[in-house]
Amino acid sequence: LLPDLSRKLRAGDNQAALNSQNRALELSLFLTIPAAIALMAIPVPILRTVLEHGAFTAADTLAVAPTLLAFSTGLPAFAMTKVFQPGFFAREDTKTPMQFAIISVAINIAASLLLSRWYGHVGIAMATSIAAWANAILLATALTRRGHYRLDDRLKARLPRIFLCGVIMGLLLLLGLWFLQENFTETASFFSAAWGLLVLIFGGAAGYFAMAHFSGAMSFAEMRAVTKR
């Protein structure tokens, strides 16, 4: 995004630069919103399959699952930060993103100290996500106030559809987990858990992309075009 924005701004094509940033944000949220919802829906199967081996026990899985859920809430914000920062860098402003990064670090430290008192290690994960959202919001607000960014009509129309498709996908994952619950019991083998997780992942992804196509969130043709860039 950064070299693309820089070229368009140097050419004086502000509208094309705005379009590039909106398309980057659209793609980022199209991928990170369902990913975040999936991590919230099935943290235990993921951890049980990937980490629950050797010294990592079933009790550890249950202890870490809320942490994964807390981290996942910040996933879209991490992606948004990567979309908004180039809007400053392309205009040769490195000071503002640095100031916002320092503020987000301060928020992270303060929130970690506060939330860990009540939620332990989960509170630290919550603080990280809160700081990520603070950084993304500060960046977006500054760009908007300077007249360098605004949501276009296409993104305004697609965001609710992306979120709705993600929520429905999350519900389908929970339903799939109910059918495959035997694959993720403490006595289930690794291969049983891995097979169940693959079914959930590919089934959820297929359902999400299909719903995105038919709802108008993003068509199959647009998805293919993105993979060819």
Disulfide bonds with the S-S distance in Angstrom:
none
